[in-house]
């Protein structure tokens, strides 16, 4: 296994999809999950890529995530809907909720769809981008298992609780904001561990409350919020929207995808705003182009070659990786090799 080998992304999708089909997931759902993972790698966010292939697989094997997703529409109230995920696959439920929100927004101008009893679904921007391409401005929130403490406390009960906003941008790739409310997504700490690299000071505290550069100590300890108390406040807001409002778990009742023997109990909220209800879509697209050009036209600060808008770096990375292939961390490739051996799917490995 050579960490410098370029990997064809489509072959990686084929392998990941085959693994999930082998675990009992329907073909279409398996390809969706595989695509979300590889898309994260293509965007340059390997913390949410095929590094996670085995985590979702173990959740199915342990019976805490149902491979065949059978959701129930519990609330059907025009512009509002609530989906009971019944512990199905998070990616499948998020795509369903996104489609439902867009459909209802096209009828009502705006729509909010909640999901409870779901699972982790990868990157938020995968789904908000889908709605943006359908002519909507999208907002998505989701909660996760404990990673950080309340500001001033020393017990982690709050998730990284990411959120995303997306909008179409005319001739530019969509505007995509996707961020956790910790200073760094927990997956990036796992990626550092996989790469056998230290993490920067300021990312986390160890279990004694001391700053650490050791990724394992960070995983066992507390990840720090972004912008100190402000990140804490936003994380609580996301937990309220995703967990309390939807009827799902919240705070310490939610379990992360790394805890592969515990039901997740996470929830999501997706809000879709039909642009045509505000102004003609073409007009909005032109305004977004002007918006982005102004952002990119400011004088450059020392040490910078270009100003990027949110989603632009990912779009550039996607083009480059689709052309040149992906480079994965050595430990990630080792994990894929192990899964290939366990499932008898070695022949489908793209390296």
VOROKE-116974 format. One line per field, with one value per residue (C-alpha): x, y, z; residue number from 1; residue in three letters. Coordinates in pm, 1 decimal, m for minus. Example, Ala and Ser with C-alpha at 12.3 -4.5 7.8 and 13.67 -1.06 7.14 Angstrom:
# VOROKE-116974
xx <- [1230.0	1367.0]
yy <- [m450.0	m106.0]
zz <- [780.0	714.0]
pos <- [1	2]
code <- [ALA	SER]
# end
This chain:
# VOROKE-116974
xx <- [0.0	154.2	17.9	147.9	m60.8	m332.0	m671.6	m954.2	m1254.1	m1512.4	m1338.0	m1336.5	m1713.7	m1760.1	m1565.3	m1742.7	m2080.7	m2004.5	m1910.6	m2245.2	m2446.2	m2267.2	m2384.1	m2749.0	m2797.2	m3002.1	m2790.1	m2915.2	m2863.9	m2519.4	m2409.0	m2538.6	m2337.4	m2030.7	m2070.5	m2097.6	m1774.1	m1575.4	m1717.5	m1573.1	m1234.7	m1273.3	m1348.6	m1031.0	m1207.7	m1060.9	m1179.8	m1526.5	m1423.0	m1360.6	m1177.6	m1531.8	m1622.9	m1559.8	m1740.1	m2072.3	m2013.4	m1957.7	m2275.9	m2471.2	m2295.6	m2370.9	m2740.1	m2751.4	m2804.4	m3059.9	m2920.2	m3264.0	m3402.2	m3778.3	m3875.2	m4214.8	m4367.2	m4497.6	m4598.7	m4733.5	m4837.4	m4784.2	m4459.4	m4358.4	m4281.7	m4125.3	m3965.3	m3903.4	m3582.0	m3626.1	m3247.8	m3194.9	m2896.5	m2825.9	m2731.4	m3054.9	m3264.1	m3083.7	m3134.9	m3501.6	m3547.4	m3367.0	m3589.6	m3897.4	m3795.4	m3731.5	m4061.9	m4256.4	m4065.7	m4156.8	m4522.1	m4514.9	m4209.9	m4032.3	m4032.4	m3878.9	m3830.2	m3709.8	m3569.9	m3537.2	m3391.1	m3135.5	m2762.9	m2452.3	m2462.9	m2117.5	m2072.7	m2367.2	m2282.8	m2344.6	m2718.2	m2747.7	m2570.8	m2843.4	m3109.3	m2906.6	m2885.3	m3266.7	m3300.5	m3325.9	m3126.6	m3071.4	m2999.8	m2916.6	m2834.0	m2747.4	m2628.1	m2371.1	m2226.0	m2048.7	m1719.2	m1695.7	m1795.7	m2025.9	m1819.3	m1659.1	m1722.8	m1506.9	m1747.7	m1815.5	m2188.8	m2215.3	m2151.1	m1953.4	m2304.5	m2227.8	m2446.5	m2447.3	m2591.3	m2589.1	m2703.5	m2663.9	m2417.1	m2478.7	m2167.5	m1971.3	m1988.0	m2250.5	m2179.3	m2133.9	m2072.4	m2025.4	m1872.2	m1860.2	m1882.0	m1566.8	m1244.8	m1195.2	m1414.9	m1347.0	m1287.1	m979.5	m834.3	m900.8	m733.7	m427.6	m418.9	m437.4	m152.6	41.9	72.2	39.2	m249.7	m198.9	m222.7	m562.2	m763.2	m827.2	m761.8	m667.6	m879.0	m697.0	m794.2	m444.9	m367.0	m249.9	m101.6	m164.6	m467.6	m553.2	m545.4	m774.3	m1018.0	m1021.9	m1039.7	m1236.4	m1238.4	m1247.9	m1524.4	m1451.8	m1440.3	m1458.2	m1803.8	m1951.2	m1890.7	m2046.8	m2358.2	m2396.1	m2347.6	m2632.7	m2855.6	m2787.6	m2862.2	m3191.9	m3296.3	m3174.7	m3254.3	m3502.5	m3728.0	m3736.4	m3798.6	m3461.8	m3184.2	m2983.0	m2666.7	m2537.2	m2826.8	m2667.0	m2386.4	m2120.6	m2052.4	m1725.6	m1928.7	m2023.9	m2223.6	m2464.5	m2768.7	m2701.5	m3034.9	m2922.2	m3158.5	m3151.5	m3339.3	m3346.4	m3495.0	m3541.3	m3622.1	m3748.5	m3558.0	m3838.6	m4066.4	m3834.2	m3723.3	m3667.3	m3398.6	m3198.3	m3188.5	m3068.5	m2795.1	m2667.1	m2673.2	m2474.4	m2216.3	m2179.5	m2164.4	m1879.7	m1685.2	m1681.2	m1558.2	m1278.6	m1176.0	m1045.7	m672.3	m478.2	m332.2	33.9	93.4	m223.5	m249.8	m628.2	m946.5	m1184.4	m1554.8	m1698.3	m1720.1	m1468.4	m1167.7	m1374.0	m1491.6	m1130.2	m1018.4	m1298.9	m1187.8	m823.5	m889.4	m1126.7	m854.1	m548.7	m695.4	m702.1	m416.1	m530.3	m355.2	m162.2	m369.1	m691.0	m571.4	m478.2	m832.1	m983.8	m758.6	m875.9	m1241.1	m1174.0	m1026.6	m1309.9	m1579.7	m1405.5	m1415.3	m1038.9	m1071.5	m1271.7	m1007.0	m875.7	m514.7]
yy <- [0.0	325.9	650.5	837.2	633.4	835.1	669.5	695.4	843.1	644.2	318.4	428.1	489.1	144.1	m20.7	169.7	101.0	m271.3	m278.8	m131.9	m351.7	m649.0	m520.1	m521.1	m167.6	m123.3	m38.6	319.7	397.2	236.0	446.2	760.2	690.5	605.1	922.8	1141.2	996.5	1024.0	1370.5	1486.1	1353.6	1527.8	1856.1	1812.1	1724.3	1380.0	1404.1	1324.2	1096.2	722.0	743.5	691.4	390.5	142.3	346.2	332.2	m34.5	m117.3	68.9	m157.3	m468.9	m367.6	m314.4	53.4	177.2	1.0	m70.9	m54.1	289.8	296.4	644.6	769.1	1111.5	1205.4	1565.3	1681.0	2044.4	2224.5	2416.9	2205.7	1836.4	1600.8	1269.4	982.7	826.9	508.9	483.9	444.8	562.1	930.4	1008.1	858.9	1052.0	1381.1	1349.8	1266.5	1565.8	1794.8	1686.8	1723.7	2074.3	2187.6	2041.3	2218.2	2544.4	2544.5	2535.8	2759.9	2982.3	2848.3	2511.5	2350.1	1974.5	1813.7	1464.5	1272.7	931.5	963.5	897.4	1090.7	1181.4	1317.7	1675.3	1914.8	2091.8	1778.3	1825.3	2203.7	2207.4	1981.0	2233.8	2525.2	2353.0	2331.5	2709.5	2739.0	2900.8	2624.1	2605.0	2276.9	2206.1	1877.1	1772.9	1518.6	1335.3	1520.9	1679.5	2005.5	2139.4	2433.5	2752.4	2755.2	2382.4	2069.9	1797.7	1746.8	1728.0	1936.2	1812.0	1984.9	2050.3	2163.7	2379.1	2477.8	2750.7	2721.2	2931.7	2912.5	3165.5	3200.8	3122.5	3058.5	2732.3	2753.0	2948.6	2678.4	2745.6	2433.9	2451.1	2286.7	2506.3	2366.2	2531.0	2226.5	1934.1	1623.3	1427.9	1641.8	1519.7	1160.3	1239.6	1376.0	1054.4	854.0	1058.0	1020.2	1397.8	1632.5	1877.3	2251.6	2398.2	2555.8	2274.1	2073.3	2003.2	1666.8	1498.4	1703.7	2030.9	2096.8	2209.0	1917.6	1847.9	1473.3	1372.9	1075.4	1295.8	1539.2	1260.5	1146.1	1506.0	1815.6	1993.0	2370.6	2584.2	2830.4	3195.9	3089.2	3157.9	3249.7	2901.7	2754.3	2968.0	2872.7	2503.4	2522.2	2695.5	2417.8	2151.7	2321.6	2333.5	1984.2	1798.0	1974.9	2110.1	1788.5	1559.3	1390.9	1344.4	1643.3	1710.5	1390.0	1179.7	1193.9	954.6	1017.9	787.6	687.5	516.4	231.6	33.3	309.6	444.4	796.4	965.0	1269.1	1506.7	1745.3	2055.1	2163.1	2496.0	2567.6	2913.3	2923.2	3205.2	3258.2	3355.4	3649.6	3751.9	3597.6	3328.5	3483.2	3816.9	3646.1	3463.9	3791.6	3954.9	3662.6	3699.5	4069.8	3977.4	3730.4	3953.9	4231.1	3989.6	3867.5	4215.0	4351.4	4421.1	4116.3	4086.4	3994.2	3625.3	3569.9	3515.1	3521.6	3588.3	3291.9	3283.1	2987.9	2678.4	2798.7	2612.0	2292.7	2339.7	2386.2	2079.9	1873.7	1958.4	1884.3	1553.4	1430.8	1504.9	1380.3	1125.6	1118.4	1077.7	915.3	890.3	565.2	460.5	529.8	299.5	38.2	58.2	14.3	m285.7	m440.8	m389.4	m540.5	m849.8	m880.7	m855.2	m1053.9	m746.3	m707.3	m733.4	m407.9	m206.9	69.4	28.4]
zz <- [0.0	m114.3	30.2	m275.6	m520.1	m694.4	m659.5	m909.9	m722.4	m917.8	m830.9	m468.6	m486.5	m641.7	m359.2	m79.6	m237.0	m263.2	106.4	210.0	m27.1	128.4	469.1	355.6	225.4	m94.4	m399.9	m440.9	m72.1	m70.3	m367.4	m196.0	120.5	m86.6	m290.0	21.5	156.7	m165.0	m233.6	98.3	m11.3	m347.9	m169.8	34.1	361.3	426.0	786.9	649.1	362.9	330.7	662.5	799.2	583.4	863.5	1127.6	941.8	861.5	1229.4	1322.6	1087.2	1217.3	1576.3	1500.4	1598.9	1241.5	1022.0	673.0	511.1	592.4	648.2	762.3	880.6	808.7	1153.2	1078.1	741.6	785.3	458.1	493.2	795.3	809.3	1062.5	970.7	1211.5	1080.1	1286.9	1319.0	945.5	743.4	806.8	446.2	315.1	566.1	501.8	126.9	181.4	410.6	167.6	m121.9	97.5	204.2	m153.9	m274.7	m1.2	m49.0	m418.2	m308.1	m0.8	m58.6	249.8	425.6	732.6	763.8	1084.9	1129.0	1453.8	1539.4	1261.8	1221.1	1121.6	750.5	657.6	539.0	572.9	247.3	43.9	106.1	110.9	m226.9	m367.8	m268.3	m404.2	m741.8	m730.6	m692.6	m316.0	m39.4	213.3	586.0	758.7	1122.8	1289.4	1634.1	1742.4	2036.7	2318.8	2216.4	2409.2	2748.2	2822.2	2840.6	3183.9	3244.1	3236.0	3122.7	2753.0	2685.3	2363.2	2010.1	1738.1	1601.0	1244.4	1023.4	659.2	436.7	57.0	m236.7	m614.5	m753.2	m1124.9	m1329.8	m1009.6	m810.8	m533.2	m216.6	49.0	417.8	632.2	977.2	1314.5	1621.2	1772.5	1663.2	1441.0	1337.4	1544.3	1223.8	1158.9	1487.2	1381.5	1047.9	1229.5	1430.0	1106.3	960.6	1287.0	1315.8	1616.3	1628.3	1680.0	2028.4	2080.3	1926.2	2241.5	2608.1	2754.2	3022.1	3289.4	3122.4	2987.6	2630.0	2414.0	2072.2	2098.1	1885.5	2109.1	2418.9	2233.6	2144.9	2508.0	2632.1	2530.3	2195.0	2232.6	2078.1	1800.3	1911.2	2275.4	2428.6	2087.7	1947.1	2259.3	2209.5	1842.4	1926.3	2178.6	1922.9	1671.1	1934.2	2019.3	1651.0	1564.7	1884.6	2111.4	1833.0	1627.6	1923.9	1882.9	2135.3	2255.6	2454.6	2619.1	2481.8	2133.9	2041.4	1779.6	1481.4	1649.8	1923.1	1694.3	1950.9	2057.9	1873.7	1754.1	1839.5	1643.3	1466.7	1172.4	1063.4	699.1	589.7	218.6	80.6	m277.3	m444.8	m698.1	m408.6	m337.5	m687.4	m1032.1	m1010.8	m1295.2	m1113.1	m795.8	m988.0	m1135.6	m792.4	m650.6	m927.2	m839.9	m470.0	m528.5	m766.5	m506.0	m239.5	m466.0	m581.1	m250.9	m210.8	m92.6	255.2	293.0	228.7	26.4	m349.4	m382.4	m188.3	m187.1	m109.1	88.6	m131.7	m390.8	m253.4	m239.5	m599.3	m711.9	m516.4	m667.5	m1021.3	m942.8	m768.2	m1036.9	m1291.6	m1099.1	m857.0	m476.5	m230.2	94.7	430.8	474.8	778.2	585.1	307.5	567.9	704.4	358.5	297.4	624.4	526.1	184.2	349.6	603.4	337.0	66.0	m159.3	m200.1	m576.7	m581.3	m395.1	m624.5	m505.6]
pos <- [1	2	3	4	5	6	7	8	9	10	11	12	13	14	15	16	17	18	19	20	21	22	23	24	25	26	27	28	29	30	31	32	33	34	35	36	37	38	39	40	41	42	43	44	45	46	47	48	49	50	51	52	53	54	55	56	57	58	59	60	61	62	63	64	65	66	67	68	69	70	71	72	73	74	75	76	77	78	79	80	81	82	83	84	85	86	87	88	89	90	91	92	93	94	95	96	97	98	99	100	101	102	103	104	105	106	107	108	109	110	111	112	113	114	115	116	117	118	119	120	121	122	123	124	125	126	127	128	129	130	131	132	133	134	135	136	137	138	139	140	141	142	143	144	145	146	147	148	149	150	151	152	153	154	155	156	157	158	159	160	161	162	163	164	165	166	167	168	169	170	171	172	173	174	175	176	177	178	179	180	181	182	183	184	185	186	187	188	189	190	191	192	193	194	195	196	197	198	199	200	201	202	203	204	205	206	207	208	209	210	211	212	213	214	215	216	217	218	219	220	221	222	223	224	225	226	227	228	229	230	231	232	233	234	235	236	237	238	239	240	241	242	243	244	245	246	247	248	249	250	251	252	253	254	255	256	257	258	259	260	261	262	263	264	265	266	267	268	269	270	271	272	273	274	275	276	277	278	279	280	281	282	283	284	285	286	287	288	289	290	291	292	293	294	295	296	297	298	299	300	301	302	303	304	305	306	307	308	309	310	311	312	313	314	315	316	317	318	319	320	321	322	323	324	325	326	327	328	329	330	331	332	333	334	335	336	337	338	339	340	341	342	343	344	345	346	347	348	349	350	351]
code <- [UNK	UNK	UNK	UNK	UNK	UNK	UNK	UNK	UNK	UNK	UNK	UNK	UNK	UNK	UNK	UNK	UNK	UNK	UNK	UNK	UNK	UNK	UNK	UNK	UNK	UNK	UNK	UNK	UNK	UNK	UNK	UNK	UNK	UNK	UNK	UNK	UNK	UNK	UNK	UNK	UNK	UNK	UNK	UNK	UNK	UNK	UNK	UNK	UNK	UNK	UNK	UNK	UNK	UNK	UNK	UNK	UNK	UNK	UNK	UNK	UNK	UNK	UNK	UNK	UNK	UNK	UNK	UNK	UNK	UNK	UNK	UNK	UNK	UNK	UNK	UNK	UNK	UNK	UNK	UNK	UNK	UNK	UNK	UNK	UNK	UNK	UNK	UNK	UNK	UNK	UNK	UNK	UNK	UNK	UNK	UNK	UNK	UNK	UNK	UNK	UNK	UNK	UNK	UNK	UNK	UNK	UNK	UNK	UNK	UNK	UNK	UNK	UNK	UNK	UNK	UNK	UNK	UNK	UNK	UNK	UNK	UNK	UNK	UNK	UNK	UNK	UNK	UNK	UNK	UNK	UNK	UNK	UNK	UNK	UNK	UNK	UNK	UNK	UNK	UNK	UNK	UNK	UNK	UNK	UNK	UNK	UNK	UNK	UNK	UNK	UNK	UNK	UNK	UNK	UNK	UNK	UNK	UNK	UNK	UNK	UNK	UNK	UNK	UNK	UNK	UNK	UNK	UNK	UNK	UNK	UNK	UNK	UNK	UNK	UNK	UNK	UNK	UNK	UNK	UNK	UNK	UNK	UNK	UNK	UNK	UNK	UNK	UNK	UNK	UNK	UNK	UNK	UNK	UNK	UNK	UNK	UNK	UNK	UNK	UNK	UNK	UNK	UNK	UNK	UNK	UNK	UNK	UNK	UNK	UNK	UNK	UNK	UNK	UNK	UNK	UNK	UNK	UNK	UNK	UNK	UNK	UNK	UNK	UNK	UNK	UNK	UNK	UNK	UNK	UNK	UNK	UNK	UNK	UNK	UNK	UNK	UNK	UNK	UNK	UNK	UNK	UNK	UNK	UNK	UNK	UNK	UNK	UNK	UNK	UNK	UNK	UNK	UNK	UNK	UNK	UNK	UNK	UNK	UNK	UNK	UNK	UNK	UNK	UNK	UNK	UNK	UNK	UNK	UNK	UNK	UNK	UNK	UNK	UNK	UNK	UNK	UNK	UNK	UNK	UNK	UNK	UNK	UNK	UNK	UNK	UNK	UNK	UNK	UNK	UNK	UNK	UNK	UNK	UNK	UNK	UNK	UNK	UNK	UNK	UNK	UNK	UNK	UNK	UNK	UNK	UNK	UNK	UNK	UNK	UNK	UNK	UNK	UNK	UNK	UNK	UNK	UNK	UNK	UNK	UNK	UNK	UNK	UNK	UNK	UNK	UNK	UNK	UNK	UNK	UNK	UNK	UNK	UNK	UNK	UNK	UNK	UNK	UNK	UNK	UNK	UNK	UNK	UNK	UNK	UNK	UNK	UNK	UNK	UNK	UNK	UNK]
# end
